[in-house]
């Protein structure tokens, strides 16, 4: 990562607890001097909706199972993909302003009719219940932080077939991993973007 490009950006350091985020930030400052960090515990994005546009993920590091569970919870709550390219383009045209380019592919082959529900603004529990009246189960929001639902509520909607996409997905700048977690990449690699840098630290 080029530090100059990040100096004006605040990165969220997301960890299971604020204490772990603070310790991780100390390590990251040596790697990325001049970058500003916001310390976040797992409860911040899951409960209050606090979520920067760019994150460094910092599992606890003591237990592999807990680290994989942490990444699973973050993925389910915050790491939603952009809509497919054709849907993304249609939404940009509808909104009438520029959106970040979607990295999601446009599927080739026989054309299929794609439908999605665009939900602008904050998604409260009431708005989510109202959205269920639609038959469409692909729900597109501006950012994951716009969705103010608990983990339990998100699991319920997932069980009902709801899939989320974000016009401005969260960027994962890096994963600060223990050697054990880094060796267990197969267990968590599908939870994070494929190009996520992994920075291994010794406890």
N, C-alpha and C positions, 0 to 999 in steps of 0.2 A: 504493500500500500504506500502511496506517495503522501508523505506527511503534509506537504504544502497544500494539497487539494483538500485536506481535512481540517486545516487550522481554523477556518471560519465556521466549522460545523461542530455541533455538540453531539457526541456519541453517547448513547445510553449503555451503561454497563449493567446488564441484567443478570442477577444471581438469585439463588434461593433465599438469601437474606441480605439485609443492608450491610451487615458485618462482612459477609463474603464479597459483596460488591466493592466495598471499601478496600479490602485487601487486593482484589483483582485490579482495581484502578491503579494502585501503587505499582503493580507489575506492568501494566499497560503504559503508564507514563514514561517508563524507561524505554519502551518500544516505540512510543508515539509522542515524543516531546512536543509540547505546544498545543496538543489537542485538548479540548475541554470535554469533561465527562459529567454525565448525570447518573447518579447512583440509584439503581432501582432494585427492589426486591420483587420476587415473583408475584406478590400480592398487588403490586402497583398496577400493572397492565390488566391483571385478571379481575380486579375489583374496581379500581378507580378510573380505568381507561387511560392512564398516563402511559404514553408510548411514543418515543421519538421515532423519526423516520429511519434511523440507522442504529443498529445494536451490535454490541459485542456480547456474546453469550458466555457466561462463566458458571458452570455447574460447581457444586460444592467440592468435588474431588475426592471425598473420603470413601464413598461407596459407589461402585459402578451402577448398581440397579437404580439408585437414587438419581444419579447423573442422567441415565437414559430416560427415566421418568420425567425429570426436569425438561429435557429437550422435547419430549413428547407433548408435555403440557404447553410449552411455549409455541411449538409448531401448530397445535390445534387452536390456540388463542390468537396468535399474532402473525404467523408466517403464511398468510393466504396468497395464492398466486394472482397474477393479473388475469383478466379475462383473455380468452383466445383472441388472436390478432384481429379477426374480422369483427367480433363483437366489440372489441376495444375501439376499433376505428369507427364503428357505427355510433358508439356512445360519445366519442369525441365530437363527431359531427352533430349529434343531437344537442350536446351541451354548448357547442359553439366556441370552444376554447381548447387550447393545446393541452394534451395530456402526455405524461412520460411515455416513451415508446414501449409497447408491450413486448416482453421477451417470450410470451407464450406463442407457440406455433399456430399457424393456420393449417388445419387438417386438410390433407390432400385426398383425392378420390371423389367418390360420389357425394354431391352436396347434400347436406342435411339441414333441416330447419332448426335453428338454434333459438331458444327463448331464454330470457333472463329477466329478473326483476331488479331494476335499478332503484336503490333506496338512498335518497339524498339526505344529508344531515345526520343527526344522531339517531341511532337505533335503540330505542328504549324497549323494555319488555312489552309494553302495550303495542308499539309499532311492529314488533316482531310477531306478536299474536295476530295483528291485523294482516300481516303479510302472508300468514298461513292460509288466508282465504283464497289466495291465488294458487293455481295448480303448479306454478313454476317453482322449482326448488333450487335453482341457481340464483343466489342473491348477491348482487354487486353493490359494494359500498365504496365511498371515497377512500377511507383508510380503516384499518382494523381498529384503531383507537376510537372510531365513531360508534362502535358497537358496545353498548353498556349492558352486557349480559354476563351472568356468573358462569363459572365452569359447568355447574350443574345444568343451567339453562341451555348452554351451548351443546352439551351432550344430548339433551332432549331433542333439540332441533336437528342435530346430526342423525339421531335415531329416526327422525321423521323424514329423513332424506335431504335435508338442507345442505347445500354446499356453498361456501363463501368465496368470493373473489374481491380483490381490492384494486381500484384504479391507480392507487399509489402504494404499492406493496412496501413492507418494511424491508430494508436492506440489512443483511447479516454481514457485517464487516469482518467478523472473525469469531472463532470458537477457541476459548482458552481452556485447554483440556489437560487432564492428568495423563500420564503415560498409559495407564490402564484403559481410559476412555478412548484415547487415540488408537490403541490396538484393537478396540472393539468396534471399529468404524462400521462394519457390516450391520450392526444392531441399530445404528441411528442415522446412517447416511441418507436415507430417504426422507428423514424428517427435516433436513436442512437443504438449502439450495446446493446444487451439485458443485459449484465453484467456491464454496465457503473455505477460506483459509483456516487451517488448524494450527494453533500455536501451543506447543507442548511445554509444560512447566514441570519442574521437579518440586514435589511437596517439601 
